[in-house]
């Protein structure tokens, strides 16, 4: 360990040096100018967010969730999921106003928590977008193959079989080719690729609008109030919410996946014309549009056909087939293809930007940070990630890896919410550490001399954050995360069989909620940073805290094998970080440069002082020599 610390340019005083090395932060006001072209408007960012979020799920989720989980109350499941997504979106919007750089949650965690956590977040985002892109293009290939009576599967399975366990039965050349085409389109320029995305998105929205308007002619309110005796066995109690409130919540957890993807807006912040205003606008507008689309589709679908007769895989095609609308079936197919294309573009667009941001900071290999002089895009990163994504889609069976995309997303959302809290209560070094409170001048040392509880609840009503108050917030956030994890375990009896819940379970739940509220209240009592932003998250710390709780809850619910595969990916990332990133970090080089300049100044001062002493001695010796000569 001592040799390792010496290799990275640090002495060996103990764990403090290790912590300082792993937690070095990137300044928000980075003086480096962006090399990417600033060409994206608020409209471009909005269509990018809608396209990446409103994927094929809009044609599937409503039927699936209504039949299995919520019934007609699926509209409330989408509402709850939309609110939870908007909470996360507001946190992204504030960071987009703070740090308009490529890299999304990676950059956000770099400027607030430190280099090591930022690398882990960035590494997870690469996994999330790579698997998401491969899954989407695989779905597009399968969908088109189904329309062609499996012609591609039969031909390639016969002539190019792959008899390897865990891989596809045949190499999906179509999926690979489509991925390369999209990667090349993205590499040709941000403006050009967003124009293609805008065209697909508008066509997708047109199909959604067509489905809603056409379905209104066949709706019936009776399908929202079906008597229990008319409901087949195994499909709940009938009525508007046949599976009860628990079913609505379980459906909301599934619907939440339908809102994943808007964070690609923040990834494109460095290429936006006016990111501090356009990113918040695009995030909120895109999520609102996506919710309206889901709400409209689910309303029409459940009123056209009883929830227990819905088709889980293709509900819209199924319901139009029942009513004999053949033309509508093909319109829906066109919309599904456009939705998958926009989702593919939305998943592939952020991936090279994250790789570029990490490579620019020295945490990934240098050649990935090269920018095309003609197109002003990260050409090498785009083509490399496109090739790898296409290879994944061509040879791997990605069904078991779908949850890994979710774990990366939830972790990124959680980190962004935590970072908002840290930055909102950070110590403002640009202001004097002294401040007035009730007519008295308090200092950071004065705060430390206060009683523990007085300092914890800020009874002195300090208004300027200090290092002490910032540390209190950091500790409280850590405690809050631990409490959220505990709460997920306390809720297990209520989820499994809420009828047999005991008084002990209720007491545990009440105490957990009290601790959560008290922790957030302590954070709310601390002085807030005076930074002026174009957009700020309202109701801090309550809103980011609730977002953090939801994301941790959903992340804990993922299966154990997802965590195992996630751990393997993390181990690979750690090998890269400690083998390459730590030594080549741009922040490390900056620190070494500042240290060298400081040592150079110190030597210059010592030399000047020594020269001054020498001149003084010489000036006192000369008169003595003259007097001695005269005598």
N, C-alpha and C positions, 0 to 999 in steps of 0.2 A: 504493500500500500504506500509505503514511503517513497519508493521509486516511482510509482505512478504519479503521486502528487508533485514530485520534482520534475517529471516529464511534462506536466501541464503548466509548469511555471509557477507553482505555489510552494511555499515552504511547508514544513510538517509540524504545525503547532497543535494539531488534533482535529477533532470533529468540526471545529468552527471553520477551518479552511475548507473542508469538504462541503459544508453547508453553503459557504459563501460562493464556492465554485459552481454548485448546482443551482443556486438561487439568484445568480446575477441576472439583472433585468435590462431589457431594452428600453431606452428612453422613448417616451411618447413623441416628443418633439425631435424626431430623428432628422438630422440636417440633410440626409442623403436624398437627392431628387429621384423621382420615379423615372424608370426607363420605359414604362409601358405607356401606350397612347391613351390619353383621356378622351374617349369618344362616346361613352355611353350616357344616355340621357335617363331621366327618371322613368320615362315610358319604356325604354329598353330594359332597365332593371326590373320593372314591374312585370313585363311579359316573360322575362327570364325566370322570375320567381313563380309566376303562375304556371309556366310550362313545366318546370322541374317538380312542382308540388302536385299539380292536377294531372296525374298520370293515369294509367289504366285503372287505378283504384276507383275512379269515379264511375266506371262501368261495372264494377264488381262488388265493392264494399257494401253498398246499400242493401243489395239482396242477401249477401252473406250474413251481415250483422243482424238484419231484421229477422231472418229465418232462425238463426241459432241462438241469438243473445237477447235482443231487445224488442222484437216485433215492430209495430208502427212507431213506438217510442224511440226508434233509431234516430229520429230527428234530434232528440235531446242528447243522444250519445254523440252525435256530430257537434252539437252545440258545446258540450263539455270539453270535447277534444279541441274544438276551435279556441275556446277560452284558454285552455292550457297552452296551446301553441302560440296564441297571441302574447301570453305572459313571456314565453321564451323569445318571441319575436321582438318585443319591446326591449328586452335586454340586448339583443343583437343590434337593435336600432340605436341605442345609446352608444354602444361601442363603435358602430359605424360612424357616428358623429365624432367620437373621440379619436379613433385610429383608422382613418380611411386608407388602409393598406391591404394588399393582397395577402390572403392567408387565413382570414376569418378567425375562428376560435384559437388557432395557433398563435397569431399575433397578439390577440387579446390576453391570453395567459402569459405570453412572454413579457409584456409590459407591466403585469401586475404580480404574478407569482414567481416566475423565474424560468431559467433556461431548461432545466430538466423536465419540469411539468409541461412546458410548452412543446418540447420534443415529443413527449408521450401523446399529447393531444394531437399534434400534427401527424404523427405516425398512425394514430387511430383514424383520423380523417382520411388519410390515404386509403386505408383498408375499407372504410365506409363507402367512399365514392367509387373505388375500383370494383368492389363486389356489387354495389348498386348498379353501376353501368353495365357490368357483365350480365347481371340478372335481367335487366331491362331488354338488352339486345337479344338475350336468349329467349325472353318471352315474345319479342317481336318475330323472331325466326319461327318459333313454334306456332304462333298465331297464323302467320302466312302459310305455313306448311299444312295446318289444318284446313285452311280455305282451299288448298290445292290437293286435298285428299292424301296427304302425307307423301307426296311425290318425292320430295327432297330426302325424307327419312328412308324411304324404300331404296332410292338410288344409292345414296352414300353408305347406308347400312350394308348394302350388298357388295359394293365395289371397294369401300374403304372402311372395313370394320375395325374397331378397337376393342379387343378382348382383354381389357385391363380393369380390374375391380376399382370402383370409385371414380371412373371416368365415364364420359359419354359412350354410347354404343358406336358412335361414328364422329369424325371431326366435323364440326358445324362450320363449313367454309363460308356459308352465307353470313353467319353472325360475325365472323372474323372480318369479312370484307366490308360489311356495314360499319363496323367499329372504326376501321381504318379510314373510310370515307368521312365519317363524322370528325375523327381526329384531324384529318387534313383540312376540313372546313373550319374547324376551330383555330387551327394554326394559321390560316390565311388572314386572320384579323378578327378582333373582338366585334367590331361593327358588322362585318360581313356575317359572322356566325350568329349574332343576335338577330339579324334580319331574317335568316332562315328559321330561327327559333320563333320569332314573332309571327311568321306566316303559319307555321304549324299550330302555334298557340291560338291564334284567331280562328283557324279552322276548327280546332278542338272545341273552343267556346261556342262556336256556331252550332256544332252538333249537339252540345249539351243543351243549348237554348232550344233547338229543334225538338229534342226529346221531351223537354218540359212542356213546351207549347202543344205538341201533338198528344202527349199523354193527358193533358187537361180535358180533352174531349171524351175520355173514357174513365174518369175518376168517379169513385163512389165512397161517400163517408161511411157506408155500412162496413167496409173492410177495416175500419178503425174501431169498430165496436162489435166484433164477432162474439156471440154468446159462447160460454164455456162448453156447452153440450155439442156445439158444432165443430169444435177444435179436435183434430186427431190426437191420439195419445202421444205424449212425449213432446208436445209443442206448447206447453204452458197453460195458463188459465184463460186465455182469450182476452178480448178487450184491447185497450190502447197499449198497455204495458203487460203483456202476458207472462213475462219472466220476472216481473217486479223491479224494484229499484236496483237490486244487485245485478240484474241482467243489463240494465241501462249502463251501470258503471263498467261492467265487463265489456260491453259493447264499445264504450268510450275508449277503453284501452286499445281495442283493435282499431277504432277509427282514428286514433292518434297517429298511427302510421300513415294515414292518408294525407297528413299535413307535413310530413317530413320532406325537406328539400328547399324550403325558403332560405336557408342559410347560405345558399349559393350566391345570393344578392350581396352579402357582406364580403364574400370572397372576391367579388369583382370591384370592390371599393376603390382600388388603385387606378382603375380604368374609367371611373365615373367622372363626368364633367364637374359636378358639384356634389361630392359624396356626402358631405355633412348634412345636406338637406334631402337629397334624392334617396339615400339608403333608408332612413326612417320612413319616408313616404312610400317607397316601393315595398318594404317589408309589411307594413300595416295594410296597404291596399291589396297586395297579392293574397294575404291571408283572408281578408274580408271577401274577396272575389271567389276564392276557393271554397270558403264556407257556404256562400250563397249557391254555388254549383252543387255541392254535396246535399245541402238542404233541399234544393229544388228537386233533384233527382230522387232522393229518398222519399220525399212527400208524394210525388207522382207515382212512383213505383209501388209503394205500399197501399195507395188508394186505388190503383188499377187492378191489383191482384192480392188475395189474402197472403199474409206474411209466410204462412206455412207451405204455400205453393210456389214460393220463389225458388229460382235456380241459383245455386251458390257460385257457379263458375261464370255464367253469362246471363244474368237476370234480365237485362234489357232485350237481348235477342230472344230470350224465352217468352217474355210477356208480349212482344210484338208478334211472335209466331202464333200465340194463342188467339190474338185478335186478327190474324191473317194479313198483317201489314208487311209484306215481303220487301217492299222498297225500303221501309224503315230499318229493316235488319241490315241491309247493305250500308245505309247511312251510318248506323251505329258502328259497323265494322271499319268504315273509313275513319270515324272519330277515334276509335280505339287505336288504329295504326298511327294516327297523328299524335295521340296522347303518348304513345310509347316513344315516338320520335322526339317529342319535346322533353319527355322525362329522361331520355338518353342524352340529349344535349345538355339538360340541366345537371345531370350527374357527371358528365365528362368535362364540362366547362370549368368547374372549380378545381378539379384534380391537378392539372398542371400548374395552376396558380399557387396551390399549397406547396407543391414540390419546389416551384420557383422561389417562393418566400423562404422556405427552409434552406435551400441551397444558397440563396443570397446571404443569409445569416451564417453560413458556414457549417450548418448542421447536417446537410446532405452534400453530395459530391458536386464539385465546382461546375462541371460542364452542364449541369441541369439548370444553372442560373443564366445561361447565355440567352440573349434576346436577339430576335431576327431584326436586322437593320432595316429591312424592307417593310415587314408587316407589324413590327413593334409588339410581337407576342413571344412568349417563352417557347420557341420552336422545338428545341431538344426535349424539353419536359413534356410537351404536348404529344409529340410523335412517340416518345418512349412509353408514356403511360397509356396511349392509345393502343400500341402494339401489345403491351402486357394485358390490358383489359380484353382485347380481342382474343388473345391466346387463352385466357381464362374461360371466356364464353365458348370457345371452339372445342376445348378438350375436357373441361371439368363439369361435373354435375353439381350445380350450385344450390340445390334445394336445402341441404343441411347448413349452408353458410349464410342463409338469408338473415338469421337472427344476429349475425356478427355485424351486419350493417346497422341494426337497431342499437346494439350496445355502444358502437362508436358514436352514433347520433346522440343518445341519451347522455353519454359522458361529456360530449362537447357542449350540449345544452346546460348541463350542470356546472361545468367550469365557467361558462359565460355568466351565468347567474351569480356565482360566487365572486367572479372578478368585478362585476358591477358593484357589489357590496364593498369589496376591498377598495376600489377606486373612489367610491362616493365618500368614504370616511378616511381617505389617506391623509397623511400629514402634508401640509402645504409648505414646502421648504422655501418658497419664494416670499413668504410673509414672515414677519417677526414672530418668534416662538412665544413672546409675551402677548397677552391679550387682556382685555378688560372684562370683568364679570362682577356685576353688582357694585361697581365703583372701585374694585380692587384690581391691581395688576397681578396676574398669575403667571407663573412660568411653568415649564415642563417639570422642573424640580419641585415647584410648589404643588403640582398635581400629585407627584409621587409621595409627598409628605401627608396628603389627605388620607383619611381612613379608607379601608378597602371598599366597603359598601358605598361610601360617598363617591369614590372614584368610579365604581362600577356603574352607578346610576346617575353619575354626573350631577350630583346635588348642588354643586357650585355653579351650574348652568354655564359652563364654558362654551364659547361659540367658535373657537378656532381649534381645529384638530392638531394634536401633538403626537409625538412618537408613542407616548403612553396610550393615548386613546386609540391610535391605529393598531397597537398591539392587542388591546382589549377586543377590538372588532375582529381581528384575525383569530384570536382564541375562541371567541363566541361562534364564529362561522365554523370552525373545526368541531366544536361541541354540537352545533346544530346539525351538521352532516351525520355525526354519530347518532344523534337522537332520531334523525329520519330513518336510519338503518334499523334502529331498535323498534321504531313505530311499525315498520313493515312486518316485523315478526309478531308484534302485539296484535295486528289486524288479522292474523291468520285464522283464529277461531270465528271471527265475524264473516270471513270470506267463505269458509268451508261449510259451516252450518250455524247460521246466526240464530236459529231457534234454540239451540242448546248452549247459548252463551251464558256464562256464570257471572256472579257478582264480582268475582276476582278479575275476570277478563274486563269487565266494565271499569273497575278501579284502575287496572293497568293502563287502559286506554285513556282514562281521564287524566292520570298523572303524566302520561307521555305528552298529551296535548298541552297540559299546563306548562311543562318544561319547555316545549317548543315555543309557546307564546312568550314566556318569561325571557327566553334567550333572544328572541327577536325584539322584545321590548328593551332589553339592555342595549342592543345594537342601536335601536332608534333613539336612545338617550344621548348617544355620543355626538360630538360636534361634527358638522358636515363640511366637506371641502368646498372652497369658494370658486371652483373652476366654472367658467361660463361655457355652456354647450348649446349647440343648435337644437338638441333634443335630449331630454332626460326622462328616465323611467319614473312614472308617478308612484306614489305610495311605497317608497323605499323605507324600511327593508321588507315590508310585508309582501309585496308583489314578487320580487326576486326570490324571497324565501319560499313562497308557495310554489313557484316554478321549480326551485331546487328540490322540494319535497316530491312533486309529481314525477320528475325525471328519475330520482333515486328509487322511488317506489316501482316504476315500470322497469328500471334496469335490474333490480333485485329479482323481479318475477321471471327473468329469462332462465332457460334451462341450464343445467350444470355443464353440458357438453359445449354450450356456447362460451361459457367462462373458461373451459379448458382450451378451446381453440384460440380464444382471446389471449390467454396466458402465453401460448406458443408464439403468437404474433408479437407480444410484448417482449419476449426473450430475444427474438430476432432484432427488434428495435434497440434493445439495450446493448446488444453486441455492436451495432453500428454507432450508438451514441458514445460508448466508452472507448471504442476502437478508433473512431474518426472524429466525431463531432466535438468532443471536449478539446481536442488539440487544435482543431481548425475553426473554432467558433470565432466569429467576427468580434463579439464582445470581449473575448479573451485577448485578441490581438489589440483591441482598443485599450484595454486595461494595461497590457504590457507597454504599449506606446506611451501612455500617460505616466506609467511608472518610470520609464526611461527618461522622459522629459523632466520629470520631477527630480530624478537623480542628477541629471545634467545641470539643472538649475541650482541644486544644492552644492554641486562641485564648483560651479561658477561663483556662488556666494562665498564658499570657503576660500577659493583662490583669491577673490577680491579682498576678503578680510585679511588673509595672510599677506597680500601685497601691501595693504594699508599699514599693517603692523611693521612690515619691513621698511616702508617709507618713513614711519614715525621714528624707528630706531635710527635710521640713517640721518634724519634731520636733527636728532639730538646729539649724534656723534660728531657731525661736521663742526659745530661751534666749538666743541671741546678740542678738536684737532687744531682749529685755527688759533685758539688761545694758547695751546701747548706750543705751537710753532712760533707765535709772537714772543712768548716768554723765553 
